[in-house]
Amino acid sequence: MTRHRWYLFVILALQYLIVYFHRVSPAVVAQDLVNSFNISATALGVLASAYFYPYGLMQVPVGILSDSWGPKKTIVLFSLVASIGAIGFGLAPYFGIAAVARAFVGFGLSAVFVSTMRIFAYWFHGAQMARVSGALMAVGGIGWYSATTPLAVLSEAFGWRSATVIVGILSLAVVFFIWRFVEDTPEKKGLPSIIEEGEAVFQARRNVFNDLRVILRNRSFWSIAIWFIMRGGALFGFFGLWAGPFLTDVYGLSKSTAGNILSMIAFAMIFVSPIIGHLSDKTLKSRKKILVWSSALNVLCFAFALYFFDRLGIAALYVLFFFMGVTISSVGVLAIVTIKELFPAEIAGTSMGTVNLFPFIGAIIFQPLMGFVLDRAGNASGSYPLFAYRQMLWIYFVISIVALVSVMQCEETFKK
């Protein structure tokens, strides 16, 4: 049982690594995309966010499919679509084709996280979930890192198109391993169940509208949902796209140096996510405390970035981006665990899928919005003026405050 559950974890985590690579890869190759398709900053925001429209819209459906049809079937079918979309994006000759291909990537990868968490719920005990989820987020951080410095080096050597096609081909191999070795439950591997008394198994026939009514009437659900919109706006709208141009235009850094600084977000996910899971499960025995404290620290981070705007040294930028990674990306999976614990086990997939829609609403809103802010300021000699980036930081400072106030309204779920 122990050996197989960790084989299963590694295979699914590899697919989650690919999810994060595609989420944030436009940040490092943003200028390459602009040059390849001859587009504006607003159009680049639309291209990057094309991933998030289908990803967000599919979260509720994939949660329902995971609860009824089964998570393995869901993740295999959808991931196959994503692999084909990634190859198509790398080969796309025109902006429109690239946007459609990136939308296919988002559509396919939309099933990975919720289905993976659903499978984990049947292979790991509830008291282990924050640690297991933290480890999954750490692997996602490796995916984020692979889309920073390694992608910058690879794109400079071979071009962004080749890198994207290679990832698409490799992801096909991961899909094969999921199909061959992963099962929804231990029983399907001839192993004893670890489901605790009172928990449910897959139910093919459920009243979806009743389940959604239960979820959407919960006040704590909405406090986490609003928190996720703000967090998604910062994580994907800034760090996943515009932080690269911010570092090159405001601080005059090279693409590789900007990629190194952006990799601090990934390192925060890799090294801090498991620690946060352990703190939540074993030390503090709380979900809410970590969510509130990390949100307060995030407000301070954006205040610091505004106060010392364009005056930070390289070392300070590394430290700042690391703490922003801790407070934005590393704690996200803990909010998902909180949602899982708010509701009965039989609607775990639906509840996680529903709330997982909201980070991508933030991405859909803030990626094009920030592009509009920059375009309105004008582009001189290939760069944007400093005051436009200052306006961007003010927006993120305000939404960090909204996130803090919202998460403070959530109930504690650890004892559940």
C-alpha positions in Angstrom: 0.0 0.0 0.0 2.7 2.5 1.0 4.9 1.8 -1.9 2.1 2.0 -4.5 0.6 5.2 -3.1 3.9 6.9 -3.6 4.3 5.6 -7.1 0.9 7.0 -7.7 1.9 10.3 -6.1 5.0 10.7 -8.3 3.1 10.0 -11.6 0.3 12.4 -10.8 2.7 15.0 -9.5 4.6 14.9 -12.8 1.4 15.9 -14.6 0.9 18.7 -12.1 4.4 19.9 -12.9 3.3 20.2 -16.5 0.3 22.2 -15.4 2.4 24.8 -13.7 4.9 25.0 -16.6 2.1 26.0 -19.0 0.5 28.4 -16.6 3.5 30.7 -16.2 5.7 30.1 -19.2 4.5 33.2 -21.1 6.2 35.4 -18.4 9.7 34.5 -19.6 9.0 34.3 -23.3 6.6 37.3 -23.3 8.8 39.4 -25.7 9.4 36.4 -27.9 5.6 35.9 -28.3 5.1 39.6 -29.0 7.8 39.4 -31.8 6.5 36.1 -33.2 2.9 37.2 -33.6 3.5 41.0 -33.8 1.0 41.8 -31.1 0.4 44.4 -28.4 0.6 44.0 -24.6 -3.2 43.7 -24.4 -3.2 41.0 -27.1 -0.4 39.2 -25.2 -2.6 39.3 -22.1 -5.4 37.8 -24.1 -3.1 35.1 -25.4 -1.8 34.2 -22.0 -5.2 34.2 -20.5 -6.6 31.9 -23.2 -5.3 29.1 -21.0 -7.5 30.3 -18.1 -10.9 30.7 -19.7 -11.5 27.0 -20.4 -9.5 26.0 -17.3 -11.7 28.1 -15.1 -15.0 27.2 -16.9 -14.3 23.5 -16.6 -13.6 23.3 -12.9 -17.2 22.6 -11.8 -17.7 20.0 -14.7 -14.4 18.2 -13.9 -15.3 18.1 -10.2 -18.6 16.5 -11.1 -17.0 14.1 -13.5 -14.4 13.2 -10.9 -17.1 12.4 -8.4 -19.3 10.4 -10.8 -17.3 9.1 -13.8 -14.1 8.6 -11.9 -10.9 10.8 -11.6 -8.6 8.5 -13.5 -10.7 8.5 -16.7 -11.2 12.2 -16.4 -7.5 13.1 -16.0 -6.4 10.7 -18.8 -8.8 12.0 -21.4 -8.3 15.7 -20.6 -4.5 15.4 -20.3 -4.4 13.9 -23.8 -6.1 17.0 -25.2 -3.6 19.2 -23.3 -0.6 17.4 -24.8 -2.0 17.9 -28.4 -2.7 21.5 -27.6 0.8 22.2 -26.4 2.3 20.8 -29.6 -0.1 22.9 -31.6 0.8 26.0 -29.7 4.5 25.5 -30.4 3.8 25.0 -34.1 1.1 27.8 -34.5 1.9 30.2 -37.4 -0.6 32.9 -36.4 -1.9 34.5 -33.3 -5.4 33.1 -33.7 -4.2 29.6 -34.0 -1.9 30.0 -31.0 -4.7 31.4 -28.9 -7.0 28.4 -29.8 -4.1 25.9 -29.1 -3.4 27.5 -25.7 -7.1 27.3 -24.9 -6.9 23.6 -25.6 -4.0 23.3 -23.2 -6.0 25.0 -20.5 -9.1 22.9 -21.3 -7.0 19.7 -21.0 -5.1 20.6 -17.9 -8.3 21.8 -16.1 -8.9 18.2 -14.9 -5.5 17.5 -13.3 -5.6 19.2 -9.9 -9.2 18.3 -8.9 -8.9 14.7 -10.1 -5.5 14.3 -8.4 -6.9 15.5 -5.1 -9.9 13.2 -5.5 -7.6 10.2 -6.0 -5.4 11.3 -3.0 -8.6 11.4 -0.9 -8.9 7.6 -1.5 -5.3 6.7 -1.0 -4.3 8.9 2.0 -5.9 9.5 5.3 -7.6 12.9 6.0 -5.0 13.9 8.6 -2.3 13.5 5.9 -3.9 15.7 3.2 -2.3 19.0 4.0 1.2 17.4 3.9 0.4 15.4 0.7 -1.1 18.5 -0.9 1.9 20.5 0.2 4.2 18.0 -1.5 2.1 18.2 -4.7 2.4 22.0 -4.6 6.2 21.6 -4.2 6.3 19.6 -7.4 4.1 22.3 -9.0 6.9 24.7 -7.9 9.4 22.6 -9.9 7.1 23.1 -12.9 7.1 26.9 -12.2 10.9 26.9 -12.0 11.2 24.9 -15.2 9.3 27.8 -16.9 11.7 30.4 -15.6 15.5 30.1 -15.8 15.5 26.7 -17.7 12.9 28.0 -20.2 14.8 31.3 -20.6 18.1 29.4 -21.4 16.3 26.9 -23.7 14.4 29.6 -25.6 17.6 31.6 -26.1 19.3 28.5 -27.5 16.5 26.8 -29.5 13.5 29.1 -29.5 10.3 29.1 -27.5 8.5 27.0 -30.1 10.9 24.0 -29.8 10.6 24.1 -26.0 6.9 24.0 -26.0 6.7 21.1 -28.5 9.1 19.1 -26.4 7.0 19.6 -23.3 3.9 18.5 -25.3 5.6 15.3 -26.4 6.9 14.5 -22.9 3.4 15.0 -21.4 2.1 12.3 -23.7 4.5 9.9 -21.9 3.1 11.0 -18.5 -0.5 10.4 -19.7 0.5 6.9 -20.7 1.9 6.2 -17.2 -1.3 7.6 -15.6 -3.4 5.3 -17.8 -1.2 2.3 -17.0 -0.4 2.5 -13.3 -2.9 4.9 -11.6 -6.1 3.6 -10.1 -9.0 5.6 -8.5 -9.0 3.5 -5.3 -6.8 0.9 -3.5 -9.5 -1.7 -4.0 -9.0 -1.6 -7.8 -5.4 -2.6 -7.1 -6.4 -5.4 -4.8 -5.4 -3.4 -1.7 -7.5 -2.7 1.4 -9.5 0.5 1.6 -8.3 3.3 3.8 -11.6 5.2 3.6 -12.7 6.2 7.1 -16.1 5.4 8.5 -18.8 7.7 7.2 -16.9 8.6 4.0 -18.5 7.9 0.7 -17.3 6.1 -2.4 -18.0 7.2 -6.0 -21.7 7.7 -6.7 -22.6 7.7 -10.3 -26.0 9.3 -9.7 -26.1 12.5 -7.8 -28.2 15.6 -8.0 -25.6 18.1 -9.1 -27.8 21.1 -8.5 -28.5 20.1 -4.9 -24.7 19.6 -4.4 -24.0 23.0 -5.9 -26.7 24.6 -3.8 -25.1 23.2 -0.6 -21.7 24.5 -1.7 -22.8 28.0 -2.8 -24.8 28.7 0.3 -21.8 28.2 2.5 -20.4 31.6 3.7 -16.9 30.2 4.3 -16.9 29.0 0.7 -17.3 32.5 -0.5 -14.6 33.9 1.8 -12.2 31.5 0.2 -13.5 32.1 -3.3 -13.0 35.9 -3.1 -9.5 35.2 -1.6 -8.7 33.0 -4.6 -9.8 35.6 -7.1 -7.4 38.1 -5.6 -4.6 35.5 -5.2 -5.1 34.3 -8.8 -5.0 37.8 -10.1 -1.6 38.3 -8.4 -0.1 34.9 -9.1 -1.1 34.6 -12.7 -1.7 38.2 -13.7 1.6 39.5 -12.3 4.1 36.7 -11.6 2.8 34.5 -14.4 3.0 37.2 -17.0 3.9 40.8 -16.2 6.6 40.4 -13.6 9.1 39.5 -16.3 8.6 42.8 -18.2 8.5 44.6 -14.8 12.0 43.4 -14.0 13.4 44.2 -17.4 11.8 47.6 -17.8 12.0 49.0 -14.3 15.3 47.5 -13.2 16.9 47.0 -16.6 17.6 43.3 -16.0 18.4 40.7 -18.7 15.9 38.0 -19.5 18.0 35.4 -17.8 18.4 37.5 -14.6 14.7 38.2 -14.6 14.1 34.5 -15.0 16.3 33.8 -12.0 14.4 36.2 -9.8 11.1 34.8 -11.0 12.3 31.4 -10.0 12.0 32.5 -6.4 8.3 32.0 -6.7 9.0 28.4 -7.7 11.5 27.8 -4.9 9.0 29.1 -2.3 6.5 26.5 -3.6 9.2 23.7 -3.7 10.6 24.3 -0.2 7.9 26.0 1.8 4.7 24.2 0.6 5.6 21.0 2.5 6.5 23.0 5.6 3.2 24.8 5.5 1.4 21.4 5.2 3.3 20.1 8.2 2.6 23.2 10.3 -1.1 23.0 9.5 -1.4 19.2 10.2 1.0 18.8 13.1 2.1 22.0 14.8 -0.6 24.7 14.6 -3.4 22.2 13.8 -5.1 25.0 12.0 -5.9 26.0 8.4 -7.2 29.5 9.1 -4.3 30.8 11.0 -1.9 30.1 8.2 -4.2 31.6 5.6 -4.7 34.8 7.6 -1.0 35.3 8.6 0.2 34.7 5.1 -2.3 37.1 3.6 -1.2 39.8 6.1 2.4 39.2 5.1 1.5 39.5 1.4 0.0 43.0 2.1 3.4 44.0 3.6 5.2 42.6 0.6 3.3 44.8 -1.9 3.6 47.8 0.4 7.4 47.2 0.5 7.5 46.9 -3.3 5.6 50.2 -3.7 7.6 52.1 -1.1 11.0 51.1 -2.6 9.8 51.2 -6.2 12.8 51.0 -8.7 15.2 51.3 -5.7 15.7 47.7 -4.7 19.0 45.9 -5.2 19.2 42.5 -6.9 19.5 40.7 -3.5 16.4 42.5 -2.2 14.4 41.5 -5.3 15.3 37.9 -4.7 14.1 38.0 -1.1 11.0 40.0 -2.0 9.9 37.6 -4.7 10.6 34.6 -2.4 8.3 35.9 0.3 5.7 36.8 -2.3 5.9 33.2 -3.5 5.4 32.0 0.0 2.3 34.2 0.6 0.7 33.8 -2.8 1.5 30.3 -4.2 2.7 28.1 -1.3 -0.5 28.5 0.7 -3.0 28.0 -2.1 -3.4 24.3 -1.7 -4.2 24.8 2.0 -7.2 26.8 0.9 -8.3 23.8 -1.3 -7.9 21.5 1.7 -10.1 23.9 3.7 -12.8 23.7 1.1 -12.6 19.9 1.1 -13.1 19.9 4.9 -16.1 22.2 4.8 -18.3 19.7 3.0 -19.2 16.0 3.1 -16.8 13.6 1.4 -19.3 12.6 -1.3 -19.1 16.1 -2.9 -15.4 16.6 -2.3 -14.6 16.7 -6.0 -17.5 19.1 -6.8 -16.6 21.5 -3.9 -12.9 21.5 -4.8 -13.6 22.0 -8.5 -16.1 24.8 -7.8 -13.7 26.8 -5.7 -10.8 26.1 -8.1 -12.6 28.1 -10.7 -12.0 31.3 -8.8 -8.2 31.7 -9.1 -8.6 31.6 -12.8 -11.3 34.2 -12.8 -8.6 36.3 -11.2 -6.2 35.4 -14.1 -8.8 36.1 -16.7 -9.5 39.6 -15.2 -6.0 40.7 -14.3 -3.8 39.5 -17.2 -5.6 41.6 -19.9 -6.3 44.4 -17.4 -2.7 44.9 -16.6 -1.9 44.8 -20.3 -4.4 47.6 -20.8 -2.8 49.6 -18.1 0.6 49.3 -19.8 -0.8 50.0 -23.3 -2.6 53.1 -22.1 0.7 54.4 -20.9 2.4 53.8 -24.2 5.3 51.7 -25.4 8.5 53.7 -26.1 11.5 51.8 -27.7 10.1 48.4 -26.7 9.5 49.2 -22.9 6.8 50.7 -20.8 7.1 53.8 -18.5 7.8 53.3 -14.8 4.6 55.1 -13.7 2.5 52.3 -15.5 4.2 49.6 -13.4 3.7 51.7 -10.3 -0.1 51.8 -11.1 0.0 48.1 -11.5 1.6 47.6 -8.1 -1.0 49.9 -6.5 -3.8 47.6 -7.9 -2.1 44.5 -6.5 -1.6 46.2 -3.1 -5.4 46.9 -2.9 -6.4 43.4 -3.9 -4.0 42.0 -1.3 -6.0 43.9 1.3 -9.3 42.6 -0.1 -7.9 39.0 0.1 -6.9 39.5 3.8 -10.2 40.8 4.8 -12.0 38.0 3.0 -10.1 35.1 4.4 -10.5 36.4 7.9 -14.2 35.5 7.5 -13.6 31.8 6.9 -14.3 29.3 9.6 -11.6 26.9 11.0 -11.9 23.4 9.5 -9.0 21.4 10.9 -11.1 19.6 13.5 -13.5 18.6 10.8 
